[in-house]
Amino acid sequence: MSLRRQPSEERLLAFAAGTLSFPEAVVVAAHLSLRPATRPWAELGAAVGGVLLDDQAPEAISLDARRDVMARLDADEPAAEPRPPSADPVLPAPLDQFALGPWRWLGPGVHVRDVLGTREGDCRVILLKIASGQSAPRHTHGGVELTCVIDGAYATEDGVFSRGDFEEADPSVTHQPKVVSKEPCLCVAALDGQIMLPGRLGKLLAPFVRL
């Protein structure tokens, strides 16, 4: 499965309902900030969820649960960690609350950095920067990979993905994104597990190509 340009309806509805995993929700939120035209789908999902809640009979909560909720509301929010300076284009607003790890070399012209504080199980958020004319390693996926382009553009067998475009890929997809823009391509991605490099050479390189 490889869905292009915007999140699937199912994923947008899950985002609106608050049932999407945290890393995936971060990338969907980044897409929505860059492509406001997609927001009506998310807003529709929120409206549908609200109607369903209205149809449910109210249930009393325990005194302990009520006290826990009130304590959380009264608690001071922790101050956000300062984010290291970056020479990259301005990142989408949903990423402003997160500190960023250092850039790590992944291959010729390919660098990756962690978006800290986003991990949920094996799923986490990264920034991926690839130089003009360079390609990411040809790979498939151990789980779902969600990618949103922040700047520049890359191409796969499915076409060209540019600023704001969103791609969903799963273990059935094998691709090798190549940057086709004059400037480097910067993406934010939610990865569930590690990428998988096909073939004997891929098995040899796998310990060195980890996201």
C-alpha positions as CSV (number, residue, x, y, z in Angstrom):
1,M,0.0,0.0,0.0
2,S,1.3,3.4,-0.9
3,L,-1.2,6.3,-0.6
4,R,-0.1,9.7,-2.0
5,R,-0.4,13.4,-1.3
6,Q,-2.6,13.3,1.8
7,P,-3.4,10.9,4.6
8,S,-6.0,8.2,4.0
9,E,-9.5,8.9,5.2
10,E,-9.1,6.3,7.9
11,R,-5.9,7.9,9.2
12,L,-7.5,11.4,9.2
13,L,-10.6,10.1,11.1
14,A,-8.3,8.4,13.6
15,F,-6.4,11.6,14.0
16,A,-9.6,13.5,14.7
17,A,-10.7,10.9,17.2
18,G,-7.4,11.0,19.0
19,T,-6.8,7.3,18.5
20,L,-3.8,7.7,16.2
21,S,-0.4,6.8,17.7
22,F,1.4,9.9,19.0
23,P,4.3,9.8,16.4
24,E,1.8,9.4,13.5
25,A,-0.3,12.2,14.9
26,V,2.7,14.5,14.8
27,V,3.4,13.9,11.1
28,V,-0.3,14.2,10.2
29,A,-0.4,17.5,12.1
30,A,2.6,18.7,10.2
31,H,0.9,17.9,6.9
32,L,-2.3,19.7,8.0
33,S,-0.3,22.8,8.9
34,L,1.3,22.8,5.4
35,R,-1.8,21.8,3.5
36,P,-4.9,23.5,5.1
37,A,-7.0,22.1,2.3
38,T,-6.9,18.7,4.0
39,R,-8.3,20.0,7.3
40,P,-12.0,19.6,6.4
41,W,-11.6,15.8,6.5
42,A,-10.1,16.0,10.0
43,E,-12.8,18.5,11.1
44,L,-15.5,16.2,9.7
45,G,-14.1,13.3,11.7
46,A,-14.1,15.4,14.9
47,A,-17.7,16.4,14.2
48,V,-18.8,12.8,13.7
49,G,-17.0,11.8,16.9
50,G,-18.8,14.6,18.7
51,V,-22.2,13.4,17.5
52,L,-21.4,9.8,18.5
53,L,-20.5,11.1,22.0
54,D,-23.7,13.1,22.3
55,D,-25.7,9.9,21.6
56,Q,-24.0,8.0,24.4
57,A,-25.8,7.8,27.8
58,P,-23.8,9.7,30.5
59,E,-22.0,7.6,33.0
60,A,-20.9,8.7,36.5
61,I,-17.2,8.6,37.2
62,S,-15.7,7.7,40.6
63,L,-14.5,10.3,43.1
64,D,-10.9,9.2,42.7
65,A,-11.1,9.6,38.9
66,R,-12.6,13.1,39.3
67,R,-9.8,14.1,41.7
68,D,-7.1,12.8,39.3
69,V,-8.5,14.8,36.4
70,M,-8.7,18.0,38.5
71,A,-5.1,17.5,39.7
72,R,-3.9,17.2,36.2
73,L,-5.7,20.3,35.2
74,D,-4.2,22.2,38.1
75,A,-0.6,21.0,37.5
76,D,1.9,23.3,35.8
77,E,2.9,22.3,32.3
78,P,6.6,21.5,32.0
79,A,8.6,24.0,30.1
80,A,9.5,22.9,26.6
81,E,13.2,22.0,26.1
82,P,15.0,24.6,24.0
83,R,15.6,23.4,20.5
84,P,19.1,23.6,19.1
85,P,19.7,26.1,16.4
86,S,19.1,24.8,12.9
87,A,20.0,26.0,9.4
88,D,17.0,24.2,8.0
89,P,13.9,26.0,6.7
90,V,11.2,26.9,9.3
91,L,9.7,23.7,10.5
92,P,5.9,23.2,10.7
93,A,4.4,24.6,13.9
94,P,3.5,21.1,15.3
95,L,7.2,20.4,15.6
96,D,8.0,23.6,17.6
97,Q,7.4,21.8,21.0
98,F,10.1,19.2,20.4
99,A,13.9,19.3,20.9
100,L,15.9,17.9,18.0
101,G,18.8,15.5,18.2
102,P,22.1,16.0,16.2
103,W,22.2,15.3,12.5
104,R,23.6,11.8,11.8
105,W,25.2,10.6,8.6
106,L,23.2,7.8,6.9
107,G,24.9,7.7,3.5
108,P,26.3,10.1,0.8
109,G,24.2,13.2,1.0
110,V,21.7,11.6,3.4
111,H,21.3,12.8,7.0
112,V,18.8,12.0,9.8
113,R,18.0,13.6,13.2
114,D,15.6,12.4,15.9
115,V,12.6,14.5,17.0
116,L,13.0,13.9,20.7
117,G,10.1,13.0,23.0
118,T,8.0,11.4,20.2
119,R,8.6,7.7,20.7
120,E,5.7,5.4,21.4
121,G,6.9,1.8,21.4
122,D,8.9,1.2,18.3
123,C,7.3,4.2,16.5
124,R,9.1,7.5,16.5
125,V,9.5,10.7,14.5
126,I,12.6,11.7,12.5
127,L,13.7,14.5,10.2
128,L,15.4,13.2,7.0
129,K,17.5,15.5,4.8
130,I,18.7,14.4,1.4
131,A,20.9,16.4,-0.9
132,S,19.8,17.4,-4.4
133,G,20.3,14.5,-6.9
134,Q,20.9,11.9,-4.1
135,S,18.7,9.0,-3.2
136,A,17.8,7.3,0.1
137,P,18.7,3.6,0.3
138,R,16.3,1.3,-1.6
139,H,14.2,-0.1,1.2
140,T,10.9,-1.6,2.4
141,H,9.5,-1.2,5.9
142,G,9.1,-3.3,9.0
143,G,5.9,-1.4,9.8
144,V,4.1,1.7,8.6
145,E,6.1,4.7,7.4
146,L,4.4,8.1,7.1
147,T,6.3,10.9,5.4
148,C,5.5,14.6,4.9
149,V,7.7,16.8,2.7
150,I,8.7,20.1,4.5
151,D,10.9,21.5,1.8
152,G,12.2,20.4,-1.7
153,A,10.9,17.4,-3.6
154,Y,11.6,13.7,-4.1
155,A,10.4,11.2,-6.7
156,T,9.5,7.5,-6.5
157,E,7.8,5.1,-8.9
158,D,4.5,6.7,-7.8
159,G,5.5,10.2,-8.8
160,V,6.9,13.4,-7.4
161,F,6.3,14.5,-3.8
162,S,6.8,18.2,-3.0
163,R,6.2,20.5,0.0
164,G,3.2,19.4,2.0
165,D,2.7,16.1,0.2
166,F,2.1,13.1,2.4
167,E,3.0,9.5,1.7
168,E,1.9,6.3,3.5
169,A,3.9,3.2,3.0
170,D,3.8,-0.3,4.6
171,P,5.8,-3.6,4.2
172,S,4.3,-4.2,0.8
173,V,6.1,-1.1,-0.6
174,T,9.7,-1.1,-1.8
175,H,11.0,2.2,-3.0
176,Q,14.1,4.5,-3.3
177,P,13.1,8.1,-3.0
178,K,15.4,10.4,-5.1
179,V,15.6,14.2,-4.6
180,V,14.6,16.0,-7.8
181,S,14.6,19.6,-6.4
182,K,17.5,21.9,-6.8
183,E,17.6,22.3,-3.0
184,P,17.9,19.5,-0.5
185,C,14.7,17.7,0.4
186,L,13.7,17.9,4.1
187,C,11.0,15.5,5.4
188,V,9.4,14.6,8.7
189,A,8.6,10.9,9.0
190,A,7.0,8.6,11.6
191,L,8.7,5.2,11.5
192,D,7.3,2.0,13.0
193,G,10.4,-0.2,13.4
194,Q,13.4,-0.1,11.1
195,I,13.6,0.2,7.3
196,M,14.6,-3.1,5.6
197,L,17.2,-3.2,2.8
198,P,16.5,-6.0,0.3
199,G,19.0,-8.4,-1.1
200,R,22.3,-9.8,0.3
201,L,24.0,-6.4,0.2
202,G,21.1,-5.0,2.2
203,K,21.6,-7.6,4.9
204,L,25.3,-6.6,5.1
205,L,24.6,-2.9,5.3
206,A,21.6,-3.1,7.6
207,P,23.6,-2.7,10.9
208,F,25.0,0.6,9.5
209,V,21.8,2.0,8.1
210,R,19.5,2.5,11.1
211,L,17.0,5.2,11.5
